[in-house]
Amino acid sequence: MPDQPEETQAETDVRVTDKRRFTPEGEPVVADESQSAQENGKEDPSTTTSEIESLQAKLKESEEKRLEVERQVRDLTDRFRHAQAQLKTETDEQRARLQRTFEQRLESARGDLVAGLLDTLDNLKRAVAAAEKSGKKDSDFDALLEGVSATANMFEAKMQNLGLSAVASVGQKFNPEIHEAVEIVTVPKDKDNQVIEEFQTGYKVGDRLLRPARVRVGYASD
């Protein structure tokens, strides 16, 4: 075979690759700038700006959502604290009402108990008063009188521990709320409408009147 002619150095140096594109009709195709930039390893400035704006919009949206969530959390926290304070107030008020109701019932029960024992106290006091007025002098009688008197005093002290107190009467201004006038006598003007004598002691427990004092009241006719 005949030897192929060797390429000369000049032909090698001037070989250029033609990267132009042509249509089927042979017209050259103008390359898109962005595509050309990508082919050349460069980004289109307009594309970069658009992506930045999109990221900024997403960031703004995320920030708005975060602020809204924080607002909702604050709102829920405030509502919880308000509900907690309201519950504490209602609980304290309920506890106070229950305490008042308990004290009222206890006072009422204590008054009923003491009121049922007043007759016994009256009988002991009457027995002591009658024995003292009899003037009888006997060692056995004196011992019995002393025992009954001590029992009456101890019984009254126990009732006082339950809240029993005597109604003030003799020398006091007559008060129809705590005194029962069973007799009216004429007295000097300076003793008008005063309690002159007590026939039966009145008692109360706390502010509750168990029975009024039965008294003699003075009246100045002038």
Buried (B, 14 or more C-beta within 10 A) or exposed (E): EEEEEEEEEEEEEEEEEEEEEEEEEEEEEEEEEBEEBEEEEEEBEEEEEEEEEEEEEEEEEEEEEEEEEEEEEEEEEEEEEEEEEEEEEEEEEEEEEEEEEEEEEEBEEBBEBBBEBBEEBBEBBEBBEEBEEEEEEEEEEEEEBEEBBEEBEEBBEEBBEEBBEEBBBEEBEBBEEBBBBEEEEEBEEEBBBBBBBBEBBBBBBEEBBBBBBBBBBBBEEE
